[in-house]
Amino acid sequence: MPKVTIDYEKGEDLNDVLDLCPAGVFEKQDDKIVVAHEDQCTACHACDGTHESIKVEDD
């Protein structure tokens, strides 16, 4: 299973990742984008190809 992490210190606006991710891995909780469904990640890299603060590590 791929490992998805977000580096919040980079300060990127990640709101568009909710629409970018075809697997629905991310959710907005308390005005913050979080990895909510990592088990659904298909490692397509749509998110980390667009955002430096998101990293997907393939297994």
C-alpha positions in Angstrom: 0.0 0.0 0.0 1.4 3.5 -0.9 2.3 5.9 2.0 0.8 9.4 1.6 2.2 12.3 3.6 1.6 16.0 3.7 4.3 18.5 4.7 2.2 21.4 6.1 5.3 23.5 6.7 5.5 24.2 3.0 2.3 26.3 3.3 0.7 25.2 0.0 -3.0 25.7 -0.7 -4.1 22.1 -1.1 -7.9 22.6 -1.6 -7.8 21.5 -5.2 -6.4 18.1 -4.3 -9.9 17.1 -3.2 -10.8 17.1 -7.0 -7.4 16.0 -8.2 -7.4 12.7 -6.4 -9.4 10.1 -8.3 -9.4 7.7 -5.3 -10.8 10.1 -2.7 -7.8 9.8 -0.4 -8.0 13.3 1.0 -10.7 15.1 3.0 -11.1 18.6 4.5 -11.3 18.4 8.3 -11.4 21.6 10.4 -10.3 23.7 7.4 -7.3 21.5 6.8 -6.7 18.9 4.0 -5.8 15.6 5.5 -5.0 12.0 4.3 -8.3 10.3 5.4 -8.4 7.2 3.2 -4.7 6.2 2.5 -5.9 2.6 1.9 -7.7 3.8 -1.2 -4.5 5.3 -2.8 -3.6 3.8 -6.2 -0.3 5.6 -6.4 -1.4 7.5 -9.5 0.7 10.5 -8.3 -1.9 13.1 -9.4 -1.4 14.8 -6.0 2.3 14.8 -5.6 2.8 15.7 -9.2 1.0 18.9 -8.6 1.9 19.7 -5.0 5.4 19.7 -3.5 4.0 19.3 0.0 2.4 15.9 -0.8 4.5 12.8 -1.1 3.4 9.4 -2.3 5.8 6.6 -1.6 5.1 3.4 -3.6 5.6 0.2 -1.8 
